[in-house]
Amino acid sequence: MQVIKHFGKTTHKAVAVQVGKFTVLFDPENLTFVDAWEGGLVKWNSGRYGITSGVNAGGKQVKSDQLWNWMIPAEVTTHYEGFYRTIV
């Protein structure tokens, strides 16, 4: 979790997840995906690796209709159960 600045917005406790060539930004406080971009995960600031000032989106913004439709189809019911670490 990290403060992530993305395209004029800031999301606290954001989780950036790489999905193929896209990165999606999940907000666990509101249980929603708030943004997406193509071209990299995040860009870390030089000051303490983004700890004090957050990080920035690492690419070009993707319009929501290009991404969300295939990611979570409307007929799927979702339920958030937290974060779990899986070792593969």
Backbone as a printed PyTorch tensor [residue, N CA C, xyz], in Angstrom:
tensor([[[  0.8390,  -1.1830,   0.0000],
         [  0.0000,   0.0000,   0.0000],
         [  0.8740,   1.2310,   0.0000]],

        [[  0.4130,   2.2150,  -0.7140],
         [  1.2230,   3.4150,  -0.9150],
         [  0.2940,   4.5580,  -1.3080]],

        [[  0.6920,   5.7710,  -1.0140],
         [  0.0010,   6.9380,  -1.5510],
         [  0.4240,   7.0490,  -3.0110]],

        [[ -0.5480,   6.9950,  -3.9150],
         [ -0.2340,   7.0460,  -5.3380],
         [ -0.9550,   8.2330,  -5.9650]],

        [[ -0.1870,   9.0690,  -6.6510],
         [ -0.7230,  10.2120,  -7.3900],
         [ -0.9170,   9.7620,  -8.8310]],

        [[ -2.1400,   9.9360,  -9.3190],
         [ -2.4530,   9.4330, -10.6580],
         [ -3.3840,  10.3840, -11.3900]],

        [[ -2.8380,  11.0280, -12.4110],
         [ -3.6090,  11.8220, -13.3570],
         [ -4.5120,  12.8580, -12.6730]],

        [[ -3.9150,  13.6350, -11.7840],
         [ -4.6340,  14.7040, -11.1090],
         [ -5.3710,  14.2910,  -9.8500]],

        [[ -5.2600,  13.0420,  -9.4590],
         [ -5.9240,  12.5410,  -8.2520],
         [ -4.8730,  11.9270,  -7.3360]],

        [[ -5.2360,  11.7200,  -6.0800],
         [ -4.3630,  11.0360,  -5.1170],
         [ -5.1950,   9.9980,  -4.3830]],

        [[ -4.6850,   8.7810,  -4.3120],
         [ -5.3540,   7.7220,  -3.5730],
         [ -4.4350,   7.2540,  -2.4510]],

        [[ -4.9380,   7.3240,  -1.2320],
         [ -4.1750,   6.8810,  -0.0700],
         [ -4.3950,   5.3890,   0.1080]],

        [[ -3.4000,   4.6860,   0.6060],
         [ -3.4520,   3.2300,   0.8060],
         [ -3.7470,   2.4990,  -0.5000]],

        [[ -3.3010,   3.0430,  -1.6110],
         [ -3.5710,   2.4660,  -2.9260],
         [ -2.7360,   1.2060,  -3.1520]],

        [[ -3.2880,   0.3140,  -3.9330],
         [ -2.5980,  -0.9110,  -4.3140],
         [ -2.5290,  -0.9450,  -5.8410]],

        [[ -1.3260,  -0.8990,  -6.3810],
         [ -1.1350,  -0.9730,  -7.8240],
         [ -0.8590,  -2.4240,  -8.1950]],

        [[ -1.6330,  -2.9280,  -9.1310],
         [ -1.5250,  -4.3300,  -9.5370],
         [ -1.2840,  -4.3860, -11.0370]],

        [[ -0.2420,  -5.0830, -11.4430],
         [  0.0570,  -5.2380, -12.8630],
         [ -0.7810,  -6.3890, -13.4110]],

        [[ -1.5460,  -6.0850, -14.4680],
         [ -2.3960,  -7.0740, -15.1230],
         [ -2.0230,  -7.0640, -16.5940]],

        [[ -1.1240,  -7.9640, -16.9880],
         [ -0.6290,  -7.9560, -18.3560],
         [  0.1410,  -6.6790, -18.6260]],

        [[ -0.2450,  -5.9460, -19.6750],
         [  0.4440,  -4.7020, -19.9980],
         [ -0.1490,  -3.5010, -19.2690]],

        [[ -1.2050,  -3.7170, -18.4990],
         [ -1.8600,  -2.6460, -17.7660],
         [ -1.5050,  -2.6830, -16.2830]],

        [[ -1.6440,  -1.5320, -15.6340],
         [ -1.5710,  -1.4540, -14.1840],
         [ -2.9040,  -0.8820, -13.7330]],

        [[ -3.5480,  -1.5540, -12.7840],
         [ -4.8110,  -1.0620, -12.2420],
         [ -4.5790,  -0.6330, -10.8050]],

        [[ -5.3190,   0.3670, -10.3830],
         [ -5.1590,   0.9290,  -9.0580],
         [ -6.3940,   0.6110,  -8.2330]],

        [[ -6.1940,  -0.1340,  -7.1520],
         [ -7.2910,  -0.5480,  -6.2850],
         [ -7.2800,   0.2890,  -5.0180]],

        [[ -8.4420,   0.7680,  -4.6080],
         [ -8.6100,   1.5320,  -3.3740],
         [ -9.3110,   0.6370,  -2.3560]],

        [[ -8.5650,   0.0660,  -1.3820],
         [ -9.1750,  -0.8490,  -0.4210],
         [-10.1040,  -0.1690,   0.5760]],

        [[-10.0180,   1.1390,   0.7140],
         [-10.9350,   1.8470,   1.6150],
         [-12.3430,   1.9390,   1.0230]],

        [[-12.4230,   2.0810,  -0.2990],
         [-13.7170,   2.1810,  -0.9780],
         [-14.0780,   0.9280,  -1.7700]],

        [[-13.1750,  -0.0500,  -1.7620],
         [-13.3750,  -1.3220,  -2.4690],
         [-13.6770,  -1.1350,  -3.9480]],

        [[-12.8930,  -0.2640,  -4.5900],
         [-13.0970,  -0.0100,  -6.0140],
         [-11.7630,   0.1010,  -6.7380]],

        [[-11.8080,  -0.1290,  -8.0410],
         [-10.6820,   0.1720,  -8.9060],
         [-10.8770,   1.6190,  -9.3340]],

        [[ -9.8800,   2.4590,  -9.1010],
         [-10.0610,   3.8930,  -9.3320],
         [ -9.3690,   4.4120, -10.5790]],

        [[ -8.4070,   3.6780, -11.1160],
         [ -7.7110,   4.1630, -12.3040],
         [ -6.9280,   3.0210, -12.9380]],

        [[ -6.4600,   3.2750, -14.1480],
         [ -5.6400,   2.2880, -14.8460],
         [ -4.7370,   3.0050, -15.8250]],

        [[ -3.5790,   2.4110, -16.0780],
         [ -2.6600,   2.9770, -17.0550],
         [ -1.8500,   1.8780, -17.7170]],

        [[ -1.2090,   2.2460, -18.7980],
         [ -0.3840,   1.3280, -19.5680],
         [  1.0170,   1.9180, -19.6430]],

        [[  2.0390,   1.0970, -19.4320],
         [  3.4010,   1.5720, -19.6040],
         [  4.2800,   1.4880, -18.3720]],

        [[  3.8790,   0.7810, -17.3620],
         [  4.7290,   0.6330, -16.1910],
         [  3.9280,   0.6250, -14.9020]],

        [[  4.5560,   0.1430, -13.8610],
         [  3.8750,   0.0280, -12.5760],
         [  3.7470,   1.4110, -11.9290]],

        [[  4.7260,   1.8630, -11.1940],
         [  4.7280,   3.2020, -10.5980],
         [  6.1160,   3.7950, -10.7200]],

        [[  6.1970,   5.1130, -10.5890],
         [  7.4850,   5.8030, -10.5960],
         [  7.7680,   6.2570,  -9.1690]],

        [[  8.8610,   5.7680,  -8.6200],
         [  9.2490,   6.1160,  -7.2590],
         [  9.9800,   7.4430,  -7.2480]],

        [[  9.6370,   8.3000,  -6.2960],
         [ 10.3570,   9.5560,  -6.1200],
         [ 11.6900,   9.2670,  -5.4450]],

        [[ 12.6540,  10.1290,  -5.6630],
         [ 13.9890,   9.8950,  -5.1130],
         [ 14.0480,  10.0900,  -3.5970]],

        [[ 13.1880,  10.9220,  -3.0430],
         [ 13.2120,  11.1670,  -1.6000],
         [ 12.6580,  10.0110,  -0.8100]],

        [[ 13.5290,   9.2270,  -0.2300],
         [ 13.1650,   8.0660,   0.5910],
         [ 12.2590,   7.0850,  -0.1550]],

        [[ 12.4890,   6.9520,  -1.4560],
         [ 11.7770,   5.9840,  -2.3020],
         [ 10.2580,   6.1710,  -2.2600]],

        [[  9.8090,   7.4170,  -2.1780],
         [  8.3820,   7.7000,  -2.2160],
         [  7.6870,   7.5990,  -0.8780]],

        [[  8.4130,   7.2600,   0.1860],
         [  7.7740,   7.0820,   1.4890],
         [  7.1820,   8.3960,   1.9900]],

        [[  7.8810,   9.4990,   1.8110],
         [  7.4100,  10.7730,   2.3420],
         [  6.4960,  11.5260,   1.3920]],

        [[  6.5970,  11.2880,   0.0970],
         [  5.8000,  12.0700,  -0.8450],
         [  4.9210,  11.2330,  -1.7670]],

        [[  4.8870,   9.9390,  -1.5890],
         [  4.0870,   9.0820,  -2.4480],
         [  4.7870,   8.7710,  -3.7610]],

        [[  4.1170,   8.0070,  -4.5930],
         [  4.6460,   7.6340,  -5.8980],
         [  3.6600,   8.0970,  -6.9640]],

        [[  4.0820,   8.0570,  -8.2150],
         [  3.2520,   8.5070,  -9.3360],
         [  2.9330,   7.3550, -10.2730]],

        [[  1.7990,   7.4790, -10.9610],
         [  1.4460,   6.4960, -11.9810],
         [  2.5630,   6.4460, -13.0040]],

        [[  2.8500,   5.2460, -13.5060],
         [  4.0150,   5.0720, -14.3560],
         [  3.7560,   4.9430, -15.8320]],

        [[  2.7050,   5.5460, -16.3560],
         [  2.4560,   5.4140, -17.7800],
         [  1.3170,   6.2930, -18.2580]],

        [[  0.7010,   5.8840, -19.3620],
         [ -0.3840,   6.6370, -19.9880],
         [ -1.7280,   6.0980, -19.5020]],

        [[ -2.6070,   7.0020, -19.0830],
         [ -3.9120,   6.6090, -18.5550],
         [ -4.7300,   5.8630, -19.6000]],

        [[ -5.4420,   4.8460, -19.1430],
         [ -6.3320,   4.0580, -19.9910],
         [ -7.7600,   4.4250, -19.6090]],

        [[ -8.5950,   4.6880, -20.5840],
         [ -9.9940,   5.0110, -20.3150],
         [-10.6800,   3.8060, -19.6910]],

        [[-11.5740,   4.0600, -18.7590],
         [-12.1960,   2.9750, -18.0010],
         [-12.9540,   1.9900, -18.8740]],

        [[-13.6170,   2.4430, -19.9260],
         [-14.3800,   1.5220, -20.7660],
         [-13.4870,   0.5740, -21.5550]],

        [[-12.2060,   0.8960, -21.7000],
         [-11.2700,   0.0080, -22.3830],
         [-10.8100,  -1.1290, -21.4780]],

        [[-10.9110,  -0.9440, -20.1920],
         [-10.3190,  -1.9040, -19.2630],
         [-11.3330,  -2.6240, -18.4030]],

        [[-12.2250,  -1.9020, -17.7560],
         [-13.0870,  -2.5210, -16.7350],
         [-14.0040,  -3.5790, -17.3120]],

        [[-14.4650,  -3.4130, -18.5420],
         [-15.4250,  -4.3600, -19.1040],
         [-14.8960,  -5.7900, -19.1500]],

        [[-13.6280,  -5.9820, -19.4370],
         [-13.1070,  -7.3480, -19.4820],
         [-12.5790,  -7.7780, -18.1370]],

        [[-12.2960,  -6.8360, -17.2540],
         [-11.6900,  -7.1850, -15.9790],
         [-12.6970,  -7.7950, -15.0050]],

        [[-13.8210,  -7.1440, -14.8060],
         [-14.8570,  -7.6680, -13.9210],
         [-16.1930,  -7.5530, -14.6620]],

        [[-16.6520,  -8.6420, -15.2750],
         [-17.9240,  -8.5980, -15.9960],
         [-19.0770,  -8.2440, -15.0570]],

        [[-20.1060,  -7.6050, -15.5750],
         [-21.2330,  -7.1390, -14.7700],
         [-21.9520,  -8.2700, -14.0470]],

        [[-21.9560,  -9.4540, -14.6250],
         [-22.6890, -10.5680, -14.0060],
         [-21.9350, -11.2210, -12.8430]],

        [[-20.7050, -10.8100, -12.6010],
         [-19.9080, -11.3770, -11.5180],
         [-20.1430, -10.5850, -10.2370]],

        [[-20.4670, -11.2920,  -9.1650],
         [-20.6160, -10.6620,  -7.8580],
         [-19.2720, -10.7110,  -7.1670]],

        [[-18.8320,  -9.5770,  -6.6420],
         [-17.5300,  -9.5170,  -5.9890],
         [-17.6930,  -9.3620,  -4.4900]],

        [[-16.6830,  -9.8380,  -3.7660],
         [-16.6600,  -9.7420,  -2.3080],
         [-15.2160,  -9.5930,  -1.8770]],

        [[-14.9040,  -8.5320,  -1.1700],
         [-13.5360,  -8.2630,  -0.7400],
         [-13.2550,  -8.9530,   0.5900]],

        [[-12.1920,  -9.7470,   0.6480],
         [-11.8290, -10.4670,   1.8620],
         [-10.4500, -10.1040,   2.3780]],

        [[ -9.8560,  -9.0480,   1.8880],
         [ -8.5570,  -8.6020,   2.3870],
         [ -7.4150,  -9.0930,   1.5350]],

        [[ -6.1920,  -8.8820,   2.0590],
         [ -4.9800,  -9.2880,   1.3580],
         [ -4.4530, -10.5800,   1.9300]],

        [[ -3.9910, -11.4530,   1.0430],
         [ -3.3950, -12.7120,   1.4580],
         [ -2.1190, -12.9240,   0.6800]],

        [[ -1.1100, -13.4060,   1.3340],
         [  0.1550, -13.6740,   0.6680],
         [  0.1940, -15.1350,   0.2420]],

        [[  0.4940, -15.3510,  -1.0210],
         [  0.5980, -16.6880,  -1.5530],
         [  1.9890, -16.8790,  -2.1220]],

        [[  2.6460, -17.9370,  -1.7160],
         [  3.9750, -18.2400,  -2.2290],
         [  3.8240, -19.3240,  -3.2630]],

        [[  4.2960, -19.0270,  -4.4580],
         [  4.1790, -19.9780,  -5.5700],
         [  5.5010, -20.6480,  -5.8080]]])
